[in-house]
Amino acid sequence: MKKELYTPQDLESVDFENDIGYPGKAPYTRGVYDAMYTKQLWTMRQYAGFGTSTETNKRFRYLLEQGQTGLSVAFDLPTQIGYDSDNPMCKGEVGKVGVSIDTLADMEDLFRDIPIENISTSMTINSTAIIVLAMYIALAEKRNLPLASLRGTTQNDILKEYVARGTYIFPPQPSLKLIVDIFQYCSEKMPKWNTISISGYHIREAGSNAVQEVAFTLADGIEYVKLALESGLQIDDFAPRLSFFFNSSMNFFEEIAKFRAARWLWSNIITNRFHSTNEKSKRMRFHTQTSGASLTAQQPENNIIRVTLAALSAVLGGTQSLHTNSFDEALSLPTEKAVRIALRTQQILGYETNIPNTIDPLGGSYFIENKTKEICKDVEKYLQKIDEMGGMVRAIETGYIQKEIQDHAYKLHVNLDAKIDKQVGVNCFVEESEQDFTLLKVNPKNEHEQIAKLHKIKKDRDNEKVQHCLAHLQNAVQAGDNLMQPIIDAVKEYATIEEIANILRKEYGEYTESIF
Amino acid sequence: MSKPIRVLIAKPGLDGHDRGAKIIARALKDAGMEVIYTGIKQTPESIARTALQEDVDVLGLSILSGAHNHLFPEIMKHLHQHKLDHILVIAGGIIPKDDIPFLKEIGIKAIYPPGSSLEDIVSFIRANVPQSTND
């Protein structure tokens, strides 16, 4: 039922200390830092990558020159699912949705002349996260940088791949083992690295609602924490380095309440379920990306406005970093011009509006606080249900999560078709518009160049050493050892991503999707 | 009673964005068609083979990875090799306008960008499905 007006009555069940409190203090509803943007703006971090590593390196340096404050690497699909560029499965996909990485040589070109010790680098990589992170570590070691200086994030969230994103390789159990290997390695050597970015973004893009986005993300988070504890880590060894990733969609106030609710919930989960005593473990730090699914292919310039509103929700919701989508992304990969407008959108919010001058400016609003509490309650119902099913892995295996998402996605589309929900330019205010801007074309020659580069490296490297490293890795897999170091050793000898992934495939098997 | 229209919804390429494919599969089912959805990461060859085995009238392709200009011609080639030229092929996803003439030329009859109406797709299939079947 729609409620049109909120009054002090709607705050009767809201307790200031337990539900709202102060920024920088548990339960962190109002933000994870006490000064929030008054001291430092959110990190403006545009997800980018296409073609060869040399080309993406140029885009990265351009973005840094334009005032971007962190990098976010998009990898192509072959890299994400552990195939080399010359695998026949990959024809037409090399360098398409991201940069192509076959070996450490590509990583060296990708970060050429970029001081990785001074920036933070986020990498959207999941089933092959351990290999790509190994390459980043190898790059740092070759530059004689202390690993403790590296800042950044590996997405490394496999559970959402099974329900929403699809770049899985292995079945859940061995995939989870690789994640815990990264937790262990980084808790010792890379104290500034966010080992995982537990992602609701893709769950929402797949069609979930806001409550499901938070619920399934937290349920994934709970599963990762349980596994890490089972492996012998202590909660406060790794929980401070867990990070999250959410969507910001068009339901403006609901999104703000969602971000606040997510922080409250995580703080309570870490405190009550997992008995953390470290405040840093309880702080949910998250990245936000504006919703891609809310962009329209019709009258695409209107997407600039949509992105602005979604970005504003994220800022009012207290995000730590933000990617704003480009207006042409319902049509193709974004052009440099479209990316610049998207970045400028954040800069205008950050520097012209005075919005960052007040911490959690909507705190105390009858509507926002009531909505925040309502989302918390609805999410808790889902979490209880997932607990009763035996946890998130079980809930995914039975298809429950997938079905919940699909049902909502279908409902959204039917509502649009029936004009119950409105989308400007799609089901109302429709006009045939001429497209008066150009779209990005990924150079088809890239694929050939990338394959030629791969073949040259395979010829020039010390193949005996490579085989030795791969054999050593295989032994480590069979022994159930932590695989981080053996993989670092292999990538340093220019073993390819597919060679390494194939060792794992052989031992772990491959996951095939069940259709629900 | 005439035979219901049989549709294969297939996702070629390596991308995992299956929201659109699943919505279409369900909408066509709700419209009384028989729908087979085979999941993500299908090769052109496996798509043609499934189309043959399942004796479908319509093939709906969904792709968001940008590899359509390579993969769609491959699929059309494999359909032809299996003598399946009668199948009505349609596609949806992130497909730039500039690529549409080429895709139409190779035999893809309709291309649906994000935001397309389910009703439009259902009526297009009903109007264009090969004559032997009609519900």
Interface residues (C-beta under 8 A of the other chain):
Chain A: L77 P78 Q80 I81 M89 C90 K91 G92 E93 K96 V97 E161 A164 R165 G166 T167 E205 A206 G207 A293 L295 T296 A297 Q298 A330 L331 S332 L333 Q406 A409 Y410 H413 V414 L416 D417 Q423 V426 N427 Q435 L439 V442 T512 E513 I515
Chain B: G13 L14 D15 G16 H17 D18 R19 K22 I23 R26 A27 Y37 T38 G39 I40 K41 T43 S65 G66 A67 N69 H70 L71 I94 P96 K97 D98 P113 P114 G115 S117 L118 E119
